[in-house]
Each structure stands twice: as C-alpha cells, then as structure tokens.
Amino acid sequence: MTMRTALLTLSHLLTLAAGVMLGLYLLPILAQPAPVPEWALQRLRNQAVFRGEFRRGLEGSDLLHWGEGTLYLSPKGITLEGELAPGPTYRLYLSPQFVDTEAGFLDHRHKMVDVGRVARFRNFMLTLPEGIRLEEYTTAIIWCESFGQFISAARYRKGA
C-alpha cells in the first residue's frame, strides 16, 4: 500500500467516524416531537406539589451529559422548565435516594420507577403513570438507555 493510499484510507475512515458521531448527536434533536404548548406546561407547573433543580456540575455529569432547570412534579405529571443535553433514548426515573453518578444509578436502579421516555430536550412534559406516588421517592433522574449514561438528577424532597 502506498503512502497516498494509506492517507486516503485514513482520511475516509476519520470522515466516516465524524459523520457517525455527528449523526448520533443530531438525530435525537431532529426527531424530537413538537414543543408542548406553553399553556399546558404552565398548567402542570401550577399543580406542582414538589420542585427540584437539575444543575450542571454533578459528579456523573460532564460536557456532553447534563441537565439544568426547574423540575415540577404533580400527581398528574412532571415538567421541566429548562434544558437537557441532547441524546438518544432518555428516560426519567424516580428514586428513593439521591444519586449523581452512573455507578450510583446502577446500584439503586432496582429501587427506582421508570416514569417514561423523555423525547424533548427543552421544556418537556410527562404524564405520571397510574399508581406512582411521588411521596415514595426523593429524586428524579435522567438516564440514557442507549449508552448506559447518567445525565442529571434533581432532588425534589428530603428523604425520610
């Protein structure tokens, strides 16, 4: 193989890798559903019985995996007034204890309840499934199922 062939092969492989990485980042943004109307978000915020804060800088968060903003929890649903770093297959879990790392999430996952898929990365809203009592948990966690990655956590009440 000549030097020119080797350089061309390397450049094509690097371009392919960059394209795949860019696609993994942009596809969730392009495929997210339409925004929830502001009036629907506001109605749920007004019904909130708990509030928590997603913030950057948690131990398990990093430059590409973070959340920030206010989370509002009511018996009917959960809404975020804020933003999450984009990514595929995010899920919101409720946990009976605060965790802020991947290891902590995996250690306590069996005690958590999966509320649902987070399909928007700004100002999302989820309906709370029947039978979930917010009082039994203290923390909301955003987790990326595809890559097993901790995104962020918001404590919304102190534990017993």
Backbone as JSON Lines, residues from 0, in Angstrom:
{"i":0,"aa":"M","n":[0.85,-1.18,0.0],"ca":[0.0,0.0,0.0],"c":[0.9,1.24,0.0]}
{"i":1,"aa":"T","n":[0.6,2.15,-0.87],"ca":[1.4,3.36,-0.97],"c":[1.0,4.34,0.13]}
{"i":2,"aa":"M","n":[1.84,5.3,0.36],"ca":[1.58,6.33,1.37],"c":[0.31,7.1,1.02]}
{"i":3,"aa":"R","n":[0.12,7.37,-0.25],"ca":[-1.08,8.1,-0.68],"c":[-2.35,7.29,-0.4]}
{"i":4,"aa":"T","n":[-2.33,6.02,-0.67],"ca":[-3.49,5.15,-0.42],"c":[-3.77,5.08,1.09]}
{"i":5,"aa":"A","n":[-2.72,4.97,1.87],"ca":[-2.88,4.91,3.33],"c":[-3.49,6.2,3.86]}
{"i":6,"aa":"L","n":[-3.02,7.34,3.38],"ca":[-3.56,8.63,3.82],"c":[-5.02,8.79,3.39]}
{"i":7,"aa":"L","n":[-5.33,8.4,2.16],"ca":[-6.72,8.48,1.7],"c":[-7.63,7.57,2.53]}
{"i":8,"aa":"T","n":[-7.18,6.38,2.82],"ca":[-7.97,5.44,3.64],"c":[-8.19,6.02,5.02]}
{"i":9,"aa":"L","n":[-7.14,6.54,5.63],"ca":[-7.25,7.13,6.96],"c":[-8.2,8.33,6.95]}
{"i":10,"aa":"S","n":[-8.08,9.19,5.96],"ca":[-8.96,10.37,5.91],"c":[-10.42,9.96,5.72]}
{"i":11,"aa":"H","n":[-10.68,8.95,4.93],"ca":[-12.05,8.49,4.72],"c":[-12.61,7.85,6.01]}
{"i":12,"aa":"L","n":[-11.79,7.1,6.7],"ca":[-12.24,6.48,7.95],"c":[-12.52,7.54,9.02]}
{"i":13,"aa":"L","n":[-11.67,8.56,9.1],"ca":[-11.92,9.65,10.05],"c":[-13.17,10.43,9.69]}
{"i":14,"aa":"T","n":[-13.4,10.67,8.42],"ca":[-14.61,11.36,7.97],"c":[-15.85,10.53,8.31]}
{"i":15,"aa":"L","n":[-15.78,9.23,8.07],"ca":[-16.89,8.35,8.4],"c":[-17.18,8.37,9.9]}
{"i":16,"aa":"A","n":[-16.14,8.28,10.72],"ca":[-16.32,8.31,12.18],"c":[-16.92,9.64,12.63]}
{"i":17,"aa":"A","n":[-16.45,10.74,12.06],"ca":[-17.0,12.06,12.42],"c":[-18.47,12.15,12.01]}
{"i":18,"aa":"G","n":[-18.82,11.61,10.85],"ca":[-20.2,11.63,10.39],"c":[-21.11,10.81,11.29]}
{"i":19,"aa":"V","n":[-20.65,9.65,11.72],"ca":[-21.44,8.81,12.62],"c":[-21.65,9.54,13.95]}
{"i":20,"aa":"M","n":[-20.59,10.13,14.49],"ca":[-20.71,10.84,15.76],"c":[-21.66,12.04,15.63]}
{"i":21,"aa":"L","n":[-21.55,12.77,14.56],"ca":[-22.44,13.91,14.33],"c":[-23.89,13.44,14.19]}
{"i":22,"aa":"G","n":[-24.09,12.33,13.5],"ca":[-25.43,11.77,13.35],"c":[-26.02,11.34,14.68]}
{"i":23,"aa":"L","n":[-25.21,10.72,15.54],"ca":[-25.7,10.32,16.87],"c":[-26.11,11.52,17.69]}
{"i":24,"aa":"Y","n":[-25.42,12.63,17.5],"ca":[-25.76,13.85,18.25],"c":[-27.0,14.54,17.66]}
{"i":25,"aa":"L","n":[-27.06,14.67,16.33],"ca":[-28.12,15.45,15.7],"c":[-29.44,14.71,15.53]}
{"i":26,"aa":"L","n":[-29.41,13.39,15.35],"ca":[-30.65,12.66,15.09],"c":[-31.69,12.84,16.19]}
{"i":27,"aa":"P","n":[-31.34,12.74,17.48],"ca":[-32.36,12.97,18.5],"c":[-32.94,14.39,18.47]}
{"i":28,"aa":"I","n":[-32.14,15.35,18.12],"ca":[-32.63,16.74,18.03],"c":[-33.62,16.87,16.88]}
{"i":29,"aa":"L","n":[-33.27,16.3,15.73],"ca":[-34.13,16.41,14.56],"c":[-35.41,15.58,14.7]}
{"i":30,"aa":"A","n":[-35.36,14.49,15.47],"ca":[-36.5,13.58,15.59],"c":[-37.41,13.9,16.78]}
{"i":31,"aa":"Q","n":[-37.06,14.89,17.58],"ca":[-37.9,15.16,18.75],"c":[-39.26,15.69,18.33]}
{"i":32,"aa":"P","n":[-40.29,15.38,19.13],"ca":[-41.64,15.83,18.78],"c":[-41.78,17.35,18.91]}
{"i":33,"aa":"A","n":[-42.9,17.85,18.43],"ca":[-43.19,19.28,18.51],"c":[-43.21,19.73,19.97]}
{"i":34,"aa":"P","n":[-42.9,21.0,20.21],"ca":[-42.92,21.51,21.58],"c":[-44.32,21.41,22.2]}
{"i":35,"aa":"V","n":[-44.33,21.2,23.51],"ca":[-45.58,21.21,24.26],"c":[-46.02,22.67,24.37]}
{"i":36,"aa":"P","n":[-47.32,22.95,24.16],"ca":[-47.77,24.34,24.29],"c":[-47.47,24.91,25.67]}
{"i":37,"aa":"E","n":[-47.08,26.16,25.7],"ca":[-46.72,26.81,26.97],"c":[-47.86,26.75,27.98]}
{"i":38,"aa":"W","n":[-49.11,26.89,27.55],"ca":[-50.24,26.85,28.48],"c":[-50.33,25.49,29.19]}
{"i":39,"aa":"A","n":[-49.99,24.4,28.48],"ca":[-50.04,23.07,29.09],"c":[-48.93,22.91,30.12]}
{"i":40,"aa":"L","n":[-47.75,23.42,29.79],"ca":[-46.64,23.38,30.74],"c":[-46.98,24.21,31.99]}
{"i":41,"aa":"Q","n":[-47.53,25.4,31.77],"ca":[-47.87,26.29,32.89],"c":[-48.93,25.67,33.78]}
{"i":42,"aa":"R","n":[-49.92,25.02,33.2],"ca":[-50.96,24.38,34.0],"c":[-50.35,23.32,34.92]}
{"i":43,"aa":"L","n":[-49.44,22.51,34.38],"ca":[-48.8,21.47,35.18],"c":[-47.9,22.09,36.25]}
{"i":44,"aa":"R","n":[-47.2,23.17,35.92],"ca":[-46.36,23.86,36.92],"c":[-47.21,24.37,38.07]}
{"i":45,"aa":"N","n":[-48.39,24.89,37.76],"ca":[-49.28,25.43,38.79],"c":[-49.83,24.34,39.7]}
{"i":46,"aa":"Q","n":[-49.9,23.11,39.24],"ca":[-50.4,21.99,40.03],"c":[-49.29,21.29,40.82]}
{"i":47,"aa":"A","n":[-48.06,21.73,40.66],"ca":[-46.92,21.05,41.26],"c":[-47.0,21.02,42.79]}
{"i":48,"aa":"V","n":[-46.69,19.87,43.34],"ca":[-46.59,19.73,44.8],"c":[-45.13,19.61,45.23]}
{"i":49,"aa":"F","n":[-44.25,19.34,44.26],"ca":[-42.81,19.28,44.53],"c":[-42.07,19.99,43.41]}
{"i":50,"aa":"R","n":[-40.87,20.46,43.77],"ca":[-39.99,21.12,42.82],"c":[-38.56,20.68,43.07]}
{"i":51,"aa":"G","n":[-37.8,20.51,42.01],"ca":[-36.38,20.17,42.13],"c":[-35.6,20.9,41.06]}
{"i":52,"aa":"E","n":[-34.28,20.9,41.21],"ca":[-33.42,21.6,40.27],"c":[-32.42,20.64,39.63]}
{"i":53,"aa":"F","n":[-32.43,20.57,38.3],"ca":[-31.34,19.94,37.57],"c":[-30.27,21.01,37.45]}
{"i":54,"aa":"R","n":[-29.03,20.62,37.72],"ca":[-27.94,21.6,37.58],"c":[-26.71,20.93,37.0]}
{"i":55,"aa":"R","n":[-25.95,21.71,36.3],"ca":[-24.7,21.2,35.73],"c":[-23.72,20.99,36.88]}
{"i":56,"aa":"G","n":[-22.72,20.21,36.63],"ca":[-21.66,20.06,37.61],"c":[-21.84,18.9,38.58]}
{"i":57,"aa":"L","n":[-22.85,18.06,38.39],"ca":[-22.97,16.88,39.24],"c":[-21.8,15.94,38.93]}
{"i":58,"aa":"E","n":[-21.45,15.11,39.89],"ca":[-20.29,14.24,39.72],"c":[-20.38,13.38,38.46]}
{"i":59,"aa":"G","n":[-21.56,12.84,38.15],"ca":[-21.71,11.97,37.0],"c":[-22.01,12.68,35.69]}
{"i":60,"aa":"S","n":[-22.21,13.98,35.72],"ca":[-22.46,14.75,34.51],"c":[-21.14,15.22,33.92]}
{"i":61,"aa":"D","n":[-21.15,15.57,32.65],"ca":[-19.95,16.12,32.01],"c":[-20.36,17.06,30.89]}
{"i":62,"aa":"L","n":[-19.43,17.41,30.05],"ca":[-19.67,18.37,28.98],"c":[-20.79,17.95,28.04]}
{"i":63,"aa":"L","n":[-20.94,16.64,27.78],"ca":[-21.94,16.15,26.85],"c":[-23.18,15.58,27.52]}
{"i":64,"aa":"H","n":[-23.17,15.42,28.83],"ca":[-24.26,14.78,29.57],"c":[-24.63,15.64,30.77]}
{"i":65,"aa":"W","n":[-25.68,16.44,30.63],"ca":[-26.05,17.39,31.68],"c":[-27.52,17.77,31.55]}
{"i":66,"aa":"G","n":[-28.01,18.37,32.58],"ca":[-29.34,18.95,32.59],"c":[-29.33,20.17,33.48]}
{"i":67,"aa":"E","n":[-30.19,21.14,33.17],"ca":[-30.32,22.3,34.03],"c":[-31.72,22.87,33.9]}
{"i":68,"aa":"G","n":[-32.25,23.34,35.02],"ca":[-33.57,23.92,35.03],"c":[-34.39,23.41,36.19]}
{"i":69,"aa":"T","n":[-35.63,23.88,36.27],"ca":[-36.52,23.53,37.37],"c":[-37.46,22.43,36.93]}
{"i":70,"aa":"L","n":[-37.56,21.4,37.75],"ca":[-38.46,20.28,37.52],"c":[-39.66,20.45,38.44]}
{"i":71,"aa":"Y","n":[-40.86,20.35,37.87],"ca":[-42.1,20.47,38.62],"c":[-42.81,19.12,38.61]}
{"i":72,"aa":"L","n":[-43.21,18.64,39.8],"ca":[-43.86,17.34,39.91],"c":[-45.23,17.49,40.54]}
{"i":73,"aa":"S","n":[-46.24,16.93,39.88],"ca":[-47.6,16.94,40.39],"c":[-48.15,15.52,40.28]}
{"i":74,"aa":"P","n":[-49.25,15.22,40.94],"ca":[-49.84,13.88,40.83],"c":[-50.24,13.51,39.39]}
{"i":75,"aa":"K","n":[-50.35,14.5,38.52],"ca":[-50.74,14.23,37.13],"c":[-49.55,14.13,36.18]}
{"i":76,"aa":"G","n":[-48.45,14.81,36.5],"ca":[-47.34,14.78,35.57],"c":[-46.11,15.51,36.07]}
{"i":77,"aa":"I","n":[-45.1,15.48,35.23],"ca":[-43.81,16.08,35.54],"c":[-43.42,16.94,34.35]}
{"i":78,"aa":"T","n":[-42.92,18.12,34.63],"ca":[-42.47,19.01,33.56],"c":[-41.15,19.66,33.93]}
{"i":79,"aa":"L","n":[-40.35,19.91,32.93],"ca":[-39.08,20.61,33.11],"c":[-39.16,21.97,32.44]}
{"i":80,"aa":"E","n":[-38.79,22.98,33.19],"ca":[-38.58,24.31,32.63],"c":[-37.08,24.48,32.58]}
{"i":81,"aa":"G","n":[-36.49,24.07,31.47],"ca":[-35.04,24.08,31.35],"c":[-34.61,23.27,30.14]}
{"i":82,"aa":"E","n":[-33.41,22.7,30.24],"ca":[-32.82,22.06,29.07],"c":[-31.96,20.88,29.47]}
{"i":83,"aa":"L","n":[-31.91,19.88,28.59],"ca":[-31.04,18.72,28.73],"c":[-30.1,18.67,27.54]}
{"i":84,"aa":"A","n":[-28.9,18.14,27.75],"ca":[-28.03,17.88,26.61],"c":[-28.72,16.86,25.72]}
{"i":85,"aa":"P","n":[-28.74,17.04,24.4],"ca":[-29.44,16.09,23.53],"c":[-28.79,14.71,23.55]}
{"i":86,"aa":"G","n":[-29.62,13.7,23.38],"ca":[-29.14,12.33,23.31],"c":[-30.27,11.38,23.01]}
{"i":87,"aa":"P","n":[-29.94,10.15,22.67],"ca":[-30.98,9.17,22.33],"c":[-31.55,8.49,23.57]}
{"i":88,"aa":"T","n":[-32.75,8.05,23.48],"ca":[-33.44,7.2,24.46],"c":[-33.26,7.62,25.92]}
{"i":89,"aa":"Y","n":[-33.56,8.87,26.22],"ca":[-33.55,9.31,27.6],"c":[-34.81,8.81,28.3]}
{"i":90,"aa":"R","n":[-34.68,8.43,29.57],"ca":[-35.79,8.02,30.41],"c":[-35.7,8.81,31.71]}
{"i":91,"aa":"L","n":[-36.86,9.09,32.3],"ca":[-36.9,9.74,33.6],"c":[-37.29,8.68,34.63]}
{"i":92,"aa":"Y","n":[-36.47,8.56,35.65],"ca":[-36.7,7.63,36.76],"c":[-36.94,8.42,38.04]}
{"i":93,"aa":"L","n":[-37.73,7.86,38.93],"ca":[-37.85,8.39,40.29],"c":[-37.12,7.42,41.21]}
{"i":94,"aa":"S","n":[-36.34,7.99,42.12],"ca":[-35.52,7.2,43.03],"c":[-35.82,7.58,44.47]}
{"i":95,"aa":"P","n":[-35.78,6.59,45.38],"ca":[-35.99,6.9,46.79],"c":[-34.78,7.57,47.44]}
{"i":96,"aa":"Q","n":[-33.66,7.63,46.73],"ca":[-32.5,8.33,47.26],"c":[-31.75,9.03,46.14]}
{"i":97,"aa":"F","n":[-31.05,10.09,46.53],"ca":[-30.32,10.89,45.56],"c":[-29.09,10.12,45.09]}
{"i":98,"aa":"V","n":[-28.92,10.06,43.77],"ca":[-27.69,9.53,43.17],"c":[-27.26,10.51,42.09]}
{"i":99,"aa":"D","n":[-25.95,10.64,41.92],"ca":[-25.47,11.58,40.9],"c":[-24.34,11.01,40.06]}
{"i":100,"aa":"T","n":[-24.29,9.66,39.97],"ca":[-23.28,9.01,39.14],"c":[-23.88,7.79,38.46]}
{"i":101,"aa":"E","n":[-23.2,7.31,37.44],"ca":[-23.61,6.08,36.76],"c":[-23.59,4.9,37.72]}
{"i":102,"aa":"A","n":[-22.53,4.77,38.51],"ca":[-22.43,3.66,39.46],"c":[-23.57,3.71,40.49]}
{"i":103,"aa":"G","n":[-23.87,4.89,40.98],"ca":[-24.97,5.05,41.94],"c":[-26.3,4.66,41.33]}
{"i":104,"aa":"F","n":[-26.51,5.06,40.08],"ca":[-27.75,4.7,39.39],"c":[-27.86,3.19,39.26]}
{"i":105,"aa":"L","n":[-26.79,2.55,38.79],"ca":[-26.84,1.1,38.59],"c":[-27.0,0.35,39.9]}
{"i":106,"aa":"D","n":[-26.4,0.84,40.98],"ca":[-26.53,0.19,42.29],"c":[-27.95,0.26,42.83]}
{"i":107,"aa":"H","n":[-28.68,1.32,42.52],"ca":[-30.01,1.55,43.12],"c":[-31.16,1.44,42.12]}
{"i":108,"aa":"R","n":[-30.86,1.07,40.9],"ca":[-31.88,1.02,39.85],"c":[-33.07,0.13,40.24]}
{"i":109,"aa":"H","n":[-32.82,-0.95,40.95],"ca":[-33.89,-1.88,41.32],"c":[-34.92,-1.25,42.27]}
{"i":110,"aa":"K","n":[-34.57,-0.13,42.89],"ca":[-35.49,0.58,43.79],"c":[-36.24,1.71,43.08]}
{"i":111,"aa":"M","n":[-35.88,1.97,41.84],"ca":[-36.43,3.12,41.11],"c":[-37.64,2.71,40.28]}
{"i":112,"aa":"V","n":[-38.4,3.73,39.87],"ca":[-39.52,3.51,38.97],"c":[-39.29,4.33,37.7]}
{"i":113,"aa":"D","n":[-39.52,3.7,36.56],"ca":[-39.37,4.34,35.26],"c":[-40.66,5.09,34.94]}
{"i":114,"aa":"V","n":[-40.58,6.41,34.89],"ca":[-41.76,7.23,34.62],"c":[-42.07,7.28,33.13]}
{"i":115,"aa":"G","n":[-41.04,7.36,32.29],"ca":[-41.29,7.4,30.86],"c":[-40.14,7.98,30.06]}
{"i":116,"aa":"R","n":[-40.35,7.97,28.74],"ca":[-39.35,8.45,27.8],"c":[-39.36,9.98,27.74]}
{"i":117,"aa":"V","n":[-38.19,10.55,27.76],"ca":[-38.01,11.99,27.59],"c":[-37.62,12.21,26.13]}
{"i":118,"aa":"A","n":[-38.54,12.75,25.35],"ca":[-38.32,12.9,23.91],"c":[-37.93,14.32,23.51]}
{"i":119,"aa":"R","n":[-38.09,15.28,24.43],"ca":[-37.71,16.67,24.14],"c":[-36.58,17.06,25.07]}
{"i":120,"aa":"F","n":[-35.75,17.96,24.63],"ca":[-34.59,18.36,25.41],"c":[-34.74,19.75,26.01]}
{"i":121,"aa":"R","n":[-35.88,20.35,25.76],"ca":[-36.18,21.66,26.34],"c":[-37.65,21.67,26.71]}
{"i":122,"aa":"N","n":[-37.92,22.02,27.96],"ca":[-39.3,22.18,28.45],"c":[-40.19,20.96,28.14]}
{"i":123,"aa":"F","n":[-39.78,19.79,28.6],"ca":[-40.59,18.6,28.34],"c":[-41.7,18.42,29.38]}
{"i":124,"aa":"M","n":[-42.62,17.52,29.05],"ca":[-43.73,17.19,29.95],"c":[-44.0,15.69,29.84]}
{"i":125,"aa":"L","n":[-44.16,15.02,30.98],"ca":[-44.51,13.6,31.04],"c":[-45.74,13.43,31.9]}
{"i":126,"aa":"T","n":[-46.62,12.53,31.49],"ca":[-47.77,12.16,32.31],"c":[-47.3,11.14,33.34]}
{"i":127,"aa":"L","n":[-47.7,11.31,34.58],"ca":[-47.31,10.37,35.62],"c":[-48.17,9.12,35.51]}
{"i":128,"aa":"P","n":[-47.56,7.95,35.32],"ca":[-48.34,6.72,35.21],"c":[-49.15,6.43,36.49]}
{"i":129,"aa":"E","n":[-50.28,5.76,36.32],"ca":[-51.13,5.38,37.45],"c":[-50.32,4.58,38.48]}
{"i":130,"aa":"G","n":[-50.6,4.84,39.74],"ca":[-50.0,4.06,40.81],"c":[-48.68,4.59,41.34]}
{"i":131,"aa":"I","n":[-48.08,5.56,40.67],"ca":[-46.82,6.12,41.15],"c":[-47.14,7.23,42.14]}
{"i":132,"aa":"R","n":[-46.61,7.08,43.35],"ca":[-46.81,8.09,44.4],"c":[-45.49,8.85,44.57]}
{"i":133,"aa":"L","n":[-45.54,10.13,44.26],"ca":[-44.34,10.96,44.34],"c":[-43.73,10.96,45.73]}
{"i":134,"aa":"E","n":[-44.55,10.81,46.77],"ca":[-44.09,10.85,48.15],"c":[-43.17,9.68,48.49]}
{"i":135,"aa":"E","n":[-43.17,8.63,47.68],"ca":[-42.34,7.45,47.94],"c":[-40.92,7.63,47.41]}
{"i":136,"aa":"Y","n":[-40.67,8.73,46.73],"ca":[-39.37,8.97,46.11],"c":[-38.87,10.36,46.48]}
{"i":137,"aa":"T","n":[-37.59,10.59,46.23],"ca":[-37.0,11.88,46.58],"c":[-36.33,12.58,45.39]}
{"i":138,"aa":"T","n":[-36.03,11.82,44.35],"ca":[-35.15,12.32,43.29],"c":[-35.64,11.89,41.92]}
{"i":139,"aa":"A","n":[-35.54,12.78,40.95],"ca":[-35.79,12.46,39.55],"c":[-34.44,12.37,38.85]}
{"i":140,"aa":"I","n":[-34.28,11.34,38.03],"ca":[-33.0,11.09,37.36],"c":[-33.25,10.94,35.87]}
{"i":141,"aa":"I","n":[-32.42,11.58,35.07],"ca":[-32.44,11.38,33.62],"c":[-31.3,10.44,33.28]}
{"i":142,"aa":"W","n":[-31.64,9.37,32.55],"ca":[-30.7,8.31,32.22],"c":[-30.79,8.02,30.72]}
{"i":143,"aa":"C","n":[-29.68,7.82,30.06],"ca":[-29.64,7.46,28.64],"c":[-29.56,5.93,28.54]}
{"i":144,"aa":"E","n":[-30.64,5.3,28.07],"ca":[-30.7,3.85,27.96],"c":[-29.73,3.32,26.9]}
{"i":145,"aa":"S","n":[-29.59,4.01,25.78],"ca":[-28.75,3.52,24.69],"c":[-27.3,3.34,25.09]}
{"i":146,"aa":"F","n":[-26.79,4.27,25.85],"ca":[-25.37,4.24,26.19],"c":[-25.1,3.99,27.67]}
{"i":147,"aa":"G","n":[-26.16,3.73,28.46],"ca":[-25.96,3.48,29.88],"c":[-25.26,4.65,30.55]}
{"i":148,"aa":"Q","n":[-25.75,5.85,30.28],"ca":[-25.06,7.07,30.72],"c":[-25.95,7.89,31.65]}
{"i":149,"aa":"F","n":[-25.41,8.27,32.8],"ca":[-26.08,9.2,33.7],"c":[-26.08,10.58,33.05]}
{"i":150,"aa":"I","n":[-27.24,11.26,33.08],"ca":[-27.33,12.6,32.51],"c":[-27.42,13.64,33.62]}
{"i":151,"aa":"S","n":[-28.43,13.53,34.48],"ca":[-28.59,14.5,35.56],"c":[-29.57,13.97,36.59]}
{"i":152,"aa":"A","n":[-29.62,14.65,37.73],"ca":[-30.55,14.29,38.81],"c":[-31.02,15.57,39.5]}
{"i":153,"aa":"A","n":[-32.27,15.51,39.99],"ca":[-32.85,16.64,40.73],"c":[-33.54,16.1,41.96]}
{"i":154,"aa":"R","n":[-33.06,16.49,43.13],"ca":[-33.73,16.11,44.37],"c":[-34.95,17.02,44.53]}
{"i":155,"aa":"Y","n":[-36.12,16.43,44.73],"ca":[-37.32,17.25,44.88],"c":[-37.92,17.21,46.29]}
{"i":156,"aa":"R","n":[-37.42,16.33,47.14],"ca":[-37.81,16.34,48.54],"c":[-36.77,15.59,49.34]}
{"i":157,"aa":"K","n":[-36.73,15.9,50.64],"ca":[-35.79,15.22,51.54],"c":[-36.33,13.85,51.87]}
{"i":158,"aa":"G","n":[-35.43,12.89,52.07],"ca":[-35.82,11.53,52.41],"c":[-36.3,11.43,53.85]}
{"i":159,"aa":"A","n":[-36.96,10.29,54.13],"ca":[-37.5,10.08,55.49],"c":[-36.39,9.85,56.49]}
